[in-house]
Amino acid sequence: MTNRILVTGGCGFVGRHLVSRLLRMGNEVVIVDDLSTGIDPNLWVHPQYEGKFTFYKMDSRDFLRTMAPTRFSDVYHLSAVVGGRLKIDRDPIAVAQDLAIDAEFFNWIIRSKCDRILYASSSAAYPVNLQGKTKHVKLKENMISFEGNMGVPDMTYGWSKLTGEFLATLAAKHYGTHIACVRPFSGYGEDQDKTYPVPAITQRAVNREDPLVIWGSGKQGRDFVHIEDCIDVMLLAIGKISDGSAVNISSGKLTTFLEVASLLATIAEYSPKLQVLTNMPQGVHARFGSVNKTKKILGWTPKISLKEGLKRVFDYANNNTPLMNMLFPEMISH
Ligand SMILES: NC(=O)c1ccc[n+]([C@@H]2O[C@H](COP(=O)([O-])OP(=O)(O)OC[C@H]3O[C@@H](n4cnc5c(N)ncnc54)[C@H](O)[C@@H]3O)[C@@H](O)[C@H]2O)c1
């Protein structure tokens, strides 16, 4: 049976990879996106899938209030004001829109008769005092507990995701909603916007810039997960988690931005000087997550190493690969 699936924010970075995967799996997909940062799906969905997807270019709040039928099999809620570090740190009230987007969403799902829901939270929901220079730990899901003392998450973005997770547990407990949350760490991939560090540094390496510039001290570290691995977890989580609880999407490995830049320079086959810009925002010092719970519950571990993933990002930028060819490679090669 064909499933009818709703993806809010389906034209963004995660959304494009999710929608292309869902279409390839034989589903019918309804995409809602106001294109504030997303890309029109008519520019990246392969024509073979015409008639298999419907696109509403509108605010997801308006869609849910006025247009949405109450029945979808699955719903993936990705629409959010995200942006890179500059947006999170220097435009924090704009990011507070996420509270309104999520409030509308949760009010809709408790009334709707959808089978399964996935809420995209974030590793930014974790307490920042566990991610400092002097003290940082591998972040485990139970370090966020709505029954114990709460830590302070990362800026407005983290607060909104933490609130979303709390609402997910309430939706499950009080309304019987089948809902899962995921906390992606640093998802990266070929077509990510250049306001994010991996594609930004990659483009500099493609241009063979010397020095090769990195924001912050360069010693700040993240847990990088290729977007196709992230999609695997989302598809598994919506099936196996129903009580509103969350799993990490992480590799368990901490990699500094200096290491990312070095890897990219090696891929580009040149030896630039690495230059750090300490006046640019860098976020927390060290954010990385345990993979144990995700492995235990979903049987998942990442398939794409950072080296392999960065090579894909480099080749995509270096070869000027069209977006559709990257998202639907099997259609292009036949
Ligand atoms: N990419 C990551 O590594 C990562 C990490 C943690 C969490 N997440 C979460 O995953 C989700 C998707 O992230 P992304 O990286 O694809 O971001 P993105 O900015 O690329 O995508 C968000 C999409 O939502 C759309 N949008 C924004 N406001 C909207 C509104 N009011 N109505 C309809 N559409 C709207 C934008 O146009 C965009 O297409 C977000 O909820 C984000 O917080 C992503």
The ligand as an SDF file (V2000), in Angstrom:
LIG
                    3D

 44 48  0  0  0  0  0  0  0  0999 V2000
   20.9500   19.7420    9.6600 N   0  0  0  0  0  0  0  0  0  0  0  0
   21.2720   19.3540   10.8920 C   0  0  0  0  0  0  0  0  0  0  0  0
   22.3590   18.8780   11.1670 O   0  0  0  0  0  0  0  0  0  0  0  0
   20.2720   19.4570   12.0140 C   0  0  0  0  0  0  0  0  0  0  0  0
   20.7400   19.2920   13.2960 C   0  0  0  0  0  0  0  0  0  0  0  0
   19.8470   19.3720   14.3360 C   0  0  0  0  0  0  0  0  0  0  0  0
   18.5080   19.5910   14.0920 C   0  0  0  0  0  0  0  0  0  0  0  0
   18.0590   19.7630   12.8310 N   0  0  0  0  0  0  0  0  0  0  0  0
   16.6250   20.0390   12.6290 C   0  0  0  0  0  0  0  0  0  0  0  0
   16.1530   19.4110   11.4520 O   0  0  0  0  0  0  0  0  0  0  0  0
   15.1760   20.2620   10.8070 C   0  0  0  0  0  0  0  0  0  0  0  0
   15.6260   20.5540    9.3860 C   0  0  0  0  0  0  0  0  0  0  0  0
   16.8880   21.2020    9.4220 O   0  0  0  0  0  0  0  0  0  0  0  0
   17.6500   21.6370    8.1050 P   0  0  0  0  0  0  0  0  0  0  0  0
   19.0970   21.5140    8.3870 O   0  0  0  0  0  0  0  0  0  0  0  0
   17.0630   20.9540    6.9350 O   0  0  0  0  0  0  0  0  0  0  0  0
   17.2870   23.1810    8.0480 O   0  0  0  0  0  0  0  0  0  0  0  0
   16.8520   24.0460    6.7920 P   0  0  0  0  0  0  0  0  0  0  0  0
   16.8850   25.4770    7.2160 O   0  0  0  0  0  0  0  0  0  0  0  0
   17.6470   23.6590    5.6070 O   0  0  0  0  0  0  0  0  0  0  0  0
   15.3450   23.5850    6.5530 O   0  0  0  0  0  0  0  0  0  0  0  0
   14.2430   24.1450    7.2240 C   0  0  0  0  0  0  0  0  0  0  0  0
   13.1540   24.3410    6.1640 C   0  0  0  0  0  0  0  0  0  0  0  0
   12.0040   24.8670    6.8150 O   0  0  0  0  0  0  0  0  0  0  0  0
   11.4570   25.8850    5.9800 C   0  0  0  0  0  0  0  0  0  0  0  0
   10.6760   26.7650    6.8660 N   0  0  0  0  0  0  0  0  0  0  0  0
   11.1280   27.6330    7.8130 C   0  0  0  0  0  0  0  0  0  0  0  0
   10.0980   28.2050    8.4490 N   0  0  0  0  0  0  0  0  0  0  0  0
    8.9620   27.6810    7.8920 C   0  0  0  0  0  0  0  0  0  0  0  0
    7.5750   27.8630    8.1250 C   0  0  0  0  0  0  0  0  0  0  0  0
    7.1280   28.7020    9.0720 N   0  0  0  0  0  0  0  0  0  0  0  0
    6.7030   27.1590    7.3770 N   0  0  0  0  0  0  0  0  0  0  0  0
    7.1240   26.2860    6.4030 C   0  0  0  0  0  0  0  0  0  0  0  0
    8.4220   26.1020    6.1460 N   0  0  0  0  0  0  0  0  0  0  0  0
    9.3210   26.7750    6.8840 C   0  0  0  0  0  0  0  0  0  0  0  0
   12.6310   26.5450    5.3090 C   0  0  0  0  0  0  0  0  0  0  0  0
   12.2930   27.1930    4.1060 O   0  0  0  0  0  0  0  0  0  0  0  0
   13.5410   25.3260    5.0710 C   0  0  0  0  0  0  0  0  0  0  0  0
   13.2830   24.7540    3.8140 O   0  0  0  0  0  0  0  0  0  0  0  0
   15.0500   21.4970   11.6730 C   0  0  0  0  0  0  0  0  0  0  0  0
   13.9770   21.3510   12.5480 O   0  0  0  0  0  0  0  0  0  0  0  0
   16.3550   21.5210   12.4380 C   0  0  0  0  0  0  0  0  0  0  0  0
   16.2260   22.1980   13.6500 O   0  0  0  0  0  0  0  0  0  0  0  0
   18.9200   19.7180   11.7740 C   0  0  0  0  0  0  0  0  0  0  0  0
  1  2  1  0
  2  3  2  0
  2  4  1  0
  4  5  1  0
  4 44  2  0
  5  6  2  0
  6  7  1  0
  7  8  2  0
  8  9  1  0
  8 44  1  0
  9 10  1  0
  9 42  1  0
 10 11  1  0
 11 12  1  0
 11 40  1  0
 12 13  1  0
 13 14  1  0
 14 15  2  0
 14 16  1  0
 14 17  1  0
 17 18  1  0
 18 19  2  0
 18 20  1  0
 18 21  1  0
 21 22  1  0
 22 23  1  0
 23 24  1  0
 23 38  1  0
 24 25  1  0
 25 26  1  0
 25 36  1  0
 26 27  1  0
 26 35  1  0
 27 28  2  0
 28 29  1  0
 29 30  1  0
 29 35  2  0
 30 31  1  0
 30 32  2  0
 32 33  1  0
 33 34  2  0
 34 35  1  0
 36 37  1  0
 36 38  1  0
 38 39  1  0
 40 41  1  0
 40 42  1  0
 42 43  1  0
M  CHG  2   8   1  16  -1
M  END
$$$$
